Amino acid sequence: MADPARAAKMADRIKELVARRLERGLRDPRLGFVTITDVKVTGDLQHASIFYTVYGTPEEREDSAAALKAATGMLRTEVGKGLTTRLTPSLEFIADAIPETAAHIESLLQEARDRDVAARELASRAQYAGDEDPYVKPRDLDEED
């Protein structure tokens, strides 16, 4: 097992190398606007999972995923040239669900706000089920006589 700090440094370096190569462009026309969001490297430094997002339609996301899969070998070569390690880690591209998750959380928060407004409205129109003051009051003995 490698030092976790070394794995983190290597992940940052891989992220930088892949992002720079994608910025320069690939010859694949299927590749869309790809952003590298994170890189995770295993403890033995043999495998790197690269998380990415694609701006565009679902078809463009699928095309970009296919383009990245096709360019994995070339990108691994670029990473190998840029790293100073004996072995180059294998690369795996994983579509990051950050935009979809953020949209889902935002819709849940909006639903909670709507329910809060509805609850406040119901509370403002609420009436007591029985008397307004349901507590028993002491009786005046003079009035009963």
Buried (B, 14 or more C-beta within 10 A) or exposed (E): EBEEEEBEEBBEBBBBBBBEBBEEEBEBEBBBEBEBBEBBBBEEBEEBBBBBBBEEEEEBBBBBBEBBEEBBEEBBEBBEEBBEEEEBBEBBBBBBEEEEEEEEEEEEEEEEEEEEEEEEEEEEEEEEEEEEEEEEEEEEEEEEE
